[in-house]
């Protein structure tokens, strides 16, 4: 066995660059690149190694550590979890700025490799600059914050430790059940230490997607349940996309007649014009999907973790529930009967075993009627405002959808917009819906749009963001311009946190600290979002109404770089069609009669007295 002497950082980078992935017979690098913001804890070690490897493992500079991590996560989601990116920072604030993003990746089961610098393993200069000192535990550093938000956490205190740590990290990143963020803390003195590594360690390695086949008895139980069902419903989650099961599901639904409802993560697996698609389900769902969920006698979850927005806080589904999933953690939720297996493999098996079976004509007719009512709901929800009135978010969503390309990907995250998009966005191409609603993280939108564009530059990327999220994290707009990754950003300005303001009032509270006008102030800020976006290098303009918005979208599509279109919206408006109850606890005691009334309604709902 021959050896090569390298620093730990050089060996780390060389090994990462050698990892490959087979995506349906096409081999490509697993890592799409490295996001790096350098500091004293990583510039001399990892930074020097990355500079040497730039041709085989590109490095990208960002403006904010959380933003670059969001971009990396969005890249992985848009790549169906089959590719990922790396994020490296110094110790201290650079590292802890990524903790929120790590939590987002963990909740959404998305792969990203975090390489934060760490303290000196030798402890020679303790406390080194930015070192967090725990008075009771000398082994703790700021990076221990990553422990609860990482699927795998390790600290590299010796250069030879990467011989075991790196393959283990890749095993987690590429595993369909364990998939999530991995954190390898790199002690900064160890980054620079040399070791004689075996040359074979750096040979290219091709990883392949593991497709877990369902147990025969579990599959048979599901087949029997479907044959016996009078009103079955498929609940499509993000696992459908991650398994690349969209074509198999579309074909099975069409052949069997079983209707399909979508979670936030599963939306976009089937195009909006599929005859069996009922749209989004749950708290932000369509009337058609929720009516089907309430009427169904069998619900088949495929690749969903059954988050409370999907289940209407456990009140929407009354039927027998099956869960098809690769993750043991999700199989028995809500008393479901589990079928452990890859989504595509299970759906393909179901089609073969149910080739002679279709839903009852009565259920098919009921679904058809539900879809017809949903079309009328769409027209009601997206109606243009009266002359002189500010538009609703829903009206803006409809206008953006009309002006977007056939292959467009819409990107969004927290607030009221995900609800309107879930109900109203017509996904014309598979993968055309990218909404982060697992962690519901404000500030994800623009950085996430950048990651989506990097994953597939051929697709138009439309970011929809509220003024609150834009103000939280907008710096990667400049990065998109710098990298030539064009985004179309539609900024809906309702002058505050409109979604939570509506929820506050719905639970009996007075308008307080959400809209700017209802917050403590001396002078209300008059924020010029157009000038701000232009200062970051983007094209920008303000639209005064829906017609001007549609004209601006045409100009943005023709522009040579990222564009921002600002439009004022009414913070009080949200579409009333569809939706379902959501469990938001209301105070038992309050001086406000509105809160007391909201509490009585809440208690009645918990008791099942109201719908």
N, C-alpha and C positions, 0 to 999 in steps of 0.2 A: 504493500500500500504506500503510495506516494503522498506527500503532504505539501501544503503551501502555507507560508507564514503571512498572516494578515492581522490587522487589528480586528477587534470584535465588530466594530461598525462596518468595516470593509467586507467582512465575511457575511454579516447580516444582509447587506445590500446585494451582494453577489447572489446569495441564496434566494432572496425574494425575487430578483430579476429572472431567475431560472424556473419559476413556477408557472406552469401552463394549465389551461383548462380546455377540455373537449366539450363544445357546445353543439350537440346534435351533429357530430362528425366534423366540425370545424375547430381546429386547434388555434388558440390565441393566448397571449399573456394573461394570466389571472389578474394581476394587478394593473389597473389602468394608469397608475402613476402615484406620485407622492405629493401630498400637500405639506408644505413646510413653512413655518415661521420660526426663524432661527433666533437663538439666544445663547447665553454663555453655556447653557447645559446641553446643547446639541450641535452647535455650529462647528466646533473643532473636530468632533468625532463623526457623528452621522452626517453633518453637513459636508465635510471633506470627502466622505465616501460617496455621497450622492453626486457630488460634482464630477467624480471620476466615472460614474455610471450613467450620465445623463442621456446617452444615446440608447440605452437599453431599458432604462427605468426613468422616465421623465419626471422632473420636479416642477411643481407649480407654486408660485408665491401667492398668498392670499392677504387680506387686510384684517381678518379677525379669526381667531382660532375656532370659535364656535361656528362661524360661517363656513370655514373651509371643511369642518367636519360634517356639517349639514350637506355640503356639496358632495362629499365622499359618500355619504349615506344615500343621497338621491341617486347618485351614479349606480350604486349597488341595487337599489330598488328598480331603477329603469333597466338594469341588466338582468333582471329576474333572479337576483342573488347568485348569479353564476360568475360574476366578476366583482371586484372590490377595489378600494383604494386605501392608501396608507396616510396617516396623519402624524407628523412629528413636531414637537414643540420643545422649548426649554422647560426647566422646572418652574415651580411657583405658579404665577397667574396664567402663564401660557398653557400649562397643563390643566389647571382647574377650569379654565375657560372651555375646555372640551367636555367636561363632565355632563353638562346638560345634553349635549349631542350624543354622548355615550348612552344616557338614559333613553333618549329617543330611539336609538338603534336597538337597544335591548327590548323595549316595549314592542317595536315593530318587527323583531326577529331578523334584523338586517346586518350583513357582515361589514365590518370596518376594522382595520388594524391600527390601534393607537400605540405610538412609540414616544411617550413623553420622557424627557430627560429626568434624571433622578439625582439624589444626593450622592456623595462619594461613598463607595463601598468601603474604602480604606478609612474613612472618617478623618483623613488628615486635616482638612481645613474646617471641620465642623465649628460653628454652623456656616456652611457655604451660603453665598448670596441667594436669597429667596427660599432658603430652607425653612420649613415649618418644623418647630421643635415641640414634640409632645413631652411634657414634663414627667409623665409616668411610663412612657414606652419609647425607648430610644430607637426602636426599629421602625417606627411609623414615619412616613413622609406624607406630603400633600397628596401624592399619587394614590394613597390608600383610599381616597374618595372614589376611585374607580372600581373598587372591589364589588359593591352591590350593583353596579351598572355594567358589569362585564360578564360575559359567559365564561371567559377564562382570564385569569389575572396571574401575572408572574413578574418577578423582579430579577433582573439579570445582574448578579453580583460577581460572576466569574465569566471570562470569555468563552470557556468551553460549554457553558450551560446552554448556549443557543443550539448546540447539536441535538438536544432533545426538545427544547422549548419551541423552536420554529416549526418542526413537523407537527407537533401537538397543536400549535396555533392554527396551522392550515387545516388540520383535521376538523377543528371546530368551525372555522369559517366556511368550509365546504360541505358540512353535514346538514342535511335538510331538517333534522329535528333539533340539533344543538345550535344551529346557526345564530350568530349574533356578534356583538363587539368583543374583540380580544385586546387586552392591554398588556404590553410588555414594557415594563419600566426599565429604562436603560441608565444605570449608574454612570455618571459622566466620566469618571476615571476609567471604568471598565471599557467604555466605548473606544478608548485610545490604546488599550492594552493589546499586545500581540499574542498570537497563539498559533501553533502548527495544526492547521485543519486538514483532514483528509480531503484530497481532491475530488473524490467521488461524491462528497457531500454536496458539491455544486453542480452536479449533472442535472440537466433539465428533467423535471418531473411533471407528468401529465395527470391532472386530477379529472375525474369524471363524476357526473351527477349520479348519486345513488338513488335508484328507484325501488323503494321497498314494496314488495308484493304482499297483498293482503292475505291473511290467514284464510284458508278455504272455508272454514266454518263461519267466520265472521262475515265473509263475503256472501255466503249462502243465506245467512240470516237477513242481510240487507236485501238481497234479491227476493226472498220470500215476502218481506215486508212491503216491498214495492208492488209485487203482484197482488197483494191483498188490499192495497190502499185504494180508496175511492177518490182521494184528493191530495196527491203528493205534491211537495214543493221542494225544489233544490235551492239551497242557500249557498251562493258562490262567494268564497272568501279569497284573500290574497294568495293562498296556497295554489289556487287554480293557475294564476299567472306564474308563480315561481316554479311550478311543475311543467309549465308550457302545455297546459291541458286545455287551452281555450278552444282549439279546433275540435278536440274530442268531446268536450262538453257541449259545444254548439250542435254538433252532429247528433249526440245522444238526446239532447232536449228536443231537437226537431223530429227525430225518429219516434220518440216515445210520447211526445206531447207534454212532458212534465214541464211546468213553468219554472222560471229561474228568477230569483231575487238576488240583489247584489249588496254586499257590505261595502263600506268605504274602500277597503283594500282590494275587494274583488271587482269593483266597477271598472269596466274597460276590458274585461276578459271576453265579453260578448258585445258585439256592436249593437247600437240602440235600435236598429231596425229588425232584429231577430224576432220572429213571431212569438217565441215563448218567453221573451224577456219582459219582466214587469218593472224593472228599475230598482232604485235603492230601497232598502228595507229598514225599518226601525224608527227611531226618533226623528231622523232626517229622511225618512223613506217616502215613497209615493203612496197615494191612496190605493192603487192597484196592488202593489206588493204587500202592503200591510193587510189589506182585505184578504188576500190569498193566504197570508201567514195565519190570520185568525181562523180562516175556514179550513185550513189543511188538516188532514188526519195523520199525515206523515211529513216530517221535515228532515231533509238530508243535508246536513252541513258538510261542505267540502272545503277544507283548507281554511277554516275560520276559527278564531279564538273566542268567539261569542262575547264580545265586549258589550257593555251595557247599552250603548247606543244601538247596537244591532238587535238586542233582545227586548228593547223597551224596558230596561231595568227588570228583566225576568217576568214580564207580564204579557208579551206579545204571542209567544208560541204556547199553545195548549195541546199540541199533538205529540205523538210519539216522536222522539228525536234520535237520529243516528248521526254520529260524528265520524267523518272520514278525514284522517289527519295522520301525518308522520310523527307528531309529537305526542308522547304519552300524556304529557301535562294537560292536553286539551281533550283527550278522548272521552273522559267521564263527566265533563262539565254538564251541569243542569240535568244530571241523571241520564245522560245520553248512553246509547249502546254504541260502543266503539268499533270502528273498522280501521285498524292501523295499516296505512299504506299510502303510497304515492298517489296523488290525485289523478294524474293521467293514467297510470296503470289501473286504478280502480274503475275509472269512468269507462275505459276501453273494455274492461271485463264486463261491466254492467251492460254495455251496448250489445256485446256478444251473447250474454245470457238472457237478455230481454228483447232479442230481435223480433220475437213473435208477439210482443206485448205493447199496448198503448193505453193511455189514460182513457177513462170513460168519456163518451161524447158529452155528457152533462158537465163534467169538470172543464173540458175544453171550451164549451160554450160560455161557461161562467168566466173563464180566464179572458176570453175574447171580449166579453162585456166590460170586464175590469179595465182592459187596455183602452177601450173606447172612452171610458170615463176619464182615464189618465190623460188622454190627448186633450180633452176639454179642460182639465185642470191646468195643463201647461199653458193654454191660451189665457186662462184667467190669471195665473200667477205672473206671467211675463208681459201683461198688458202695459202699454205705454202710459206714462203719467199724464194728467191733465196739463194743458198748456200753462207754463209758469211754475209747475210743481217739480220738485226734485224726484228723480227716478228711484225706484227700489233696487236693491242688489239683484233681485230676480230679473228685472228688465235689463240690467247691464249684462248679466250672464247670457241672456238670450241674444243680445246684440253682438257680444263677443263670439258666441257660437256661430252666428250667421256669417261673421267676417273672418273666421279662422279657416286655415287650410284643412283639407281632408285628412291629412296625416298629423294634424296638430296634437300636441300634448298639453293639456291644461294642468297647471301646478298651483296648489294652494295649501293652506294649513289651517290655523285656528280661526275662531270667530264665527260669524254668521255665514260667511261665504261657503264653507264646506257643506253646510246644510242645503243651501240653494243649489249648489253644484251637484250634490248627490241626487237631488230630486229632478233637476232640470237639464243638466249638461248632456247633450246627445253625443255619445262617444262614437265617432265614425270609423275609427281604426283601432284595432286591438292595441292596448297599452297607451291609449290616448287620454287616460285619466290618472293623475298622480297627485293625490291629496294625502297629506300627512295628518291623519286623525287618530292615530294610536296614542301619541303623546300630546297631540293638539298643541304644538309648540309654535307660539308666535315668533316671527323672525326667520322661520325656515324657508319662506317662499322664494325669495330672490336667490339665495344660495342654493336651494334645492333645484330651482330652474336651471342654474348653471350646471349642476351635476347631471341633470337630465340631458341637457344639450351635449355635454361631453360624452355621455354614453351613446348617443346617436345624433351626430351633427346634421344628419339628413332631415330630421323632423323639425317642424316649426314648434317652438316652445312659447306658450302664452302663460305668463304668471299673473294671477289675480290676487291682489293684496290690499288690505285695508290700511288706512293711514296709521293706525296703532302699530301694526306689525312692521310697516315700512320704517317707522321711526326707531323701532327696536333694533333692527339689523338690516342695513341697506348697503353696506360697504362692498359686498361682492358684486354689486352692479358695476363698479369700477373694474373689478377683476374680469367680468364678462367682456367689457370693452377691450381691456388689455389683451385678453386671449383670443379675441375675434369670435367669441361664442355669443351669437346674437340672440337676445331675448326680446319679447314684446311684453312689457309690464303694464297692466291696467291697474291703476291705483284708485281705489274707491275711497273718497274722503268724506267720512261722516262726522269728523271732528270729535273723535274720541273712541271709546270702546263701545260701539253701538249694540253689539250682541249681548254683552253682559249688562248693559243698561236695560235692555228689554227683559232679561231674566230677573234683574233686580226688581223691576216694577211688577213683573208677573208673580213674584213671591211676596208682594205686599210692601216692599221697601220703597222709600222715597228715592228719587234720582239723586245719586250721591257718588262723587269721585270716579265716575266712568266717562261721561261726556266732559269735554274740556269746560263747557259752560257751567257744569255742576260740580266742578272741582275748585278747591281753594285757589284763588288767583287775584292778582292785582290788575294785570292786563292779559286779556286773551291773546295767545300767540296767533299771528297771521302768517302761517307757514307757506312759503312759496315752494311747493314741491317741484314745479317745473324748473325753476332756477337751480334747485338743489341737484336734481337729476342731471341737468346740463353741466353742473360743476364737476360731476363724476365722469363726464365724457359721453353721456348718452344723449340721443335726440329726445326732446320732450316737448309736450304741448298740453294745453288744457281744453277739454271738450265741454261745451256749455249745455249739451243735451244729447240724447241718444243718436240723433242724426249726425251730429258733429263727431260723436264717438266712432260711428261706423266709417265716416270719412277719414278720421285719424288712423283707424286700424289699417286702412288701405295704404296710407303713407308709411306707416310703421312696417308693413310687410315689404315695402319697396326700399326701405332704408338700408344702409350699408353697415349698421351697427345697432346695438341695443336701443330700444325706444321705450319711453315712459309716457303713458297717456293718463292724465288726471281727470277725474269726473266727480263732482259733488253728488252725494246720495243722501237719502232721507234715513236718519238713524232709527226712526220709529217703525219703518216698514219691514215686514218679512212676509213671505208667501204663506197663506193660511191653508193651502191645500196639502193634503198628506200629513205626515208627521205622526207621532205617537207620544204618549206620556213618558216623562223622564223623571226618575226619582231624585229630586233636589229637596233636601230636608228644609222645612220651614220652622222657624223658632216657635216653641210652645208658648213662650211668654214675650209680649211686646206691648209697648204703649200705643202702637199704631193699630187702629181697628182694621186697616187693610191687611196687616200681617195676621191678625187673628182670623180674619175671614179666609185668607190663603191657607192657614193652618188647618181650618176645618175641612176645606176642600182636599188638602193633602191627606188628612187622616181618613177621609171617606174613600179616597182612591186606594190607600193602603188596605183598607178593609174590603175593597172590591165592590164598593157601592156605586161608583161612577166609572165611566169609560174615558 
